[in-house]
Amino acid sequence: MEILKKFMDGAKSLLADEKGAVSSKRFVGLLSAITLCVTMYHNSFSDISVAPADSLVNAVALLAFGALGLSSVDKFTGMKDQISNATKSTKKQEQEESYDYEG
């Protein structure tokens, strides 16, 4: 049971965003990537007539890379928001202190 708990904790951390909530973009990206890998592996042993259309494979690849890329961008933009908020609060605090010295 401990191994199953470790596996579930690892899977949850893999899908969690920087705030700890499960990210739907990461879930879709990983599911698309796994589906793409399984499809490519299966097609390596099957006839060319059974293979999916190239446009379908490209669409799934773009979905996987786009979803995982967007979750990466969100991570960095979240950091920018935190830095921006910290800078604003510091400037506001400095302005309040300057008013205290003047008055």
C-alpha positions as CSV (number, residue, x, y, z in Angstrom):
1,M,0.0,0.0,0.0
2,E,2.9,2.4,0.7
3,I,4.1,1.9,-2.9
4,L,0.7,2.8,-4.3
5,K,0.6,5.9,-2.0
6,K,4.0,7.0,-3.3
7,F,2.9,6.5,-6.9
8,M,-0.3,8.5,-6.4
9,D,1.6,11.3,-4.6
10,G,4.1,11.4,-7.5
11,A,1.4,11.5,-10.1
12,K,-0.4,14.3,-8.3
13,S,2.8,16.3,-8.0
14,L,3.4,15.7,-11.7
15,L,0.0,17.2,-12.5
16,A,0.1,20.0,-9.9
17,D,0.8,23.6,-10.7
18,E,2.9,26.0,-8.7
19,K,0.1,26.5,-6.2
20,G,-0.4,22.8,-5.7
21,A,-3.7,22.5,-7.5
22,V,-4.1,19.9,-10.3
23,S,-3.7,21.6,-13.6
24,S,-6.0,20.6,-16.4
25,K,-3.5,21.7,-19.0
26,R,-0.9,19.4,-17.6
27,F,-3.3,16.6,-17.5
28,V,-4.4,17.1,-21.2
29,G,-0.7,17.5,-22.2
30,L,0.5,14.3,-20.5
31,L,-2.5,12.3,-21.7
32,S,-1.9,13.6,-25.3
33,A,1.8,12.7,-25.1
34,I,1.1,9.2,-23.7
35,T,-1.6,8.6,-26.4
36,L,0.8,9.8,-29.1
37,C,3.6,7.5,-27.8
38,V,1.3,4.5,-27.6
39,T,0.0,5.2,-31.1
40,M,3.5,5.6,-32.6
41,Y,4.6,2.4,-30.9
42,H,1.6,0.5,-32.1
43,N,2.0,1.8,-35.7
44,S,5.6,0.6,-35.8
45,F,4.3,-3.0,-35.8
46,S,1.3,-2.5,-38.0
47,D,0.7,-2.1,-41.8
48,I,0.7,1.4,-43.3
49,S,-2.9,0.9,-44.2
50,V,-3.9,0.9,-40.5
51,A,-1.9,4.0,-39.6
52,P,-3.8,7.1,-38.6
53,A,-3.7,10.2,-40.9
54,D,-0.6,12.4,-40.6
55,S,-2.8,15.4,-39.8
56,L,-4.3,13.5,-36.8
57,V,-0.9,12.6,-35.5
58,N,0.3,16.3,-36.0
59,A,-2.8,17.6,-34.2
60,V,-2.3,15.4,-31.2
61,A,1.4,16.3,-31.1
62,L,0.5,20.0,-31.2
63,L,-2.1,19.6,-28.5
64,A,0.4,17.8,-26.2
65,F,3.2,20.3,-26.8
66,G,0.9,23.3,-26.7
67,A,-0.7,22.2,-23.4
68,L,2.6,21.5,-21.7
69,G,4.1,24.7,-23.1
70,L,1.2,26.8,-21.8
71,S,1.5,25.3,-18.4
72,S,5.2,26.3,-18.4
73,V,4.3,29.9,-19.5
74,D,1.7,30.1,-16.7
75,K,4.4,29.1,-14.2
76,F,6.7,32.0,-15.3
77,T,3.9,34.6,-15.5
78,G,2.8,33.7,-12.0
79,M,6.3,34.5,-10.8
80,K,6.2,37.8,-12.6
81,D,2.9,38.7,-10.9
82,Q,4.4,37.9,-7.5
83,I,7.4,40.1,-8.3
84,S,5.1,42.9,-9.5
85,N,3.0,42.7,-6.4
86,A,6.0,42.7,-4.2
87,T,7.4,45.8,-6.0
88,K,4.2,47.6,-5.8
89,S,3.8,47.0,-2.1
90,T,7.4,48.2,-1.5
91,K,6.9,51.4,-3.5
92,K,3.7,52.0,-1.6
93,Q,5.4,51.5,1.7
94,E,8.2,53.9,0.7
95,Q,5.6,56.6,-0.3
96,E,3.9,56.2,3.0
97,E,7.2,56.7,4.9
98,S,8.1,59.8,2.8
99,Y,4.7,61.3,3.8
100,D,5.4,60.6,7.4
101,Y,8.7,62.6,7.2
102,E,7.1,65.5,5.4
103,G,4.1,65.9,7.8
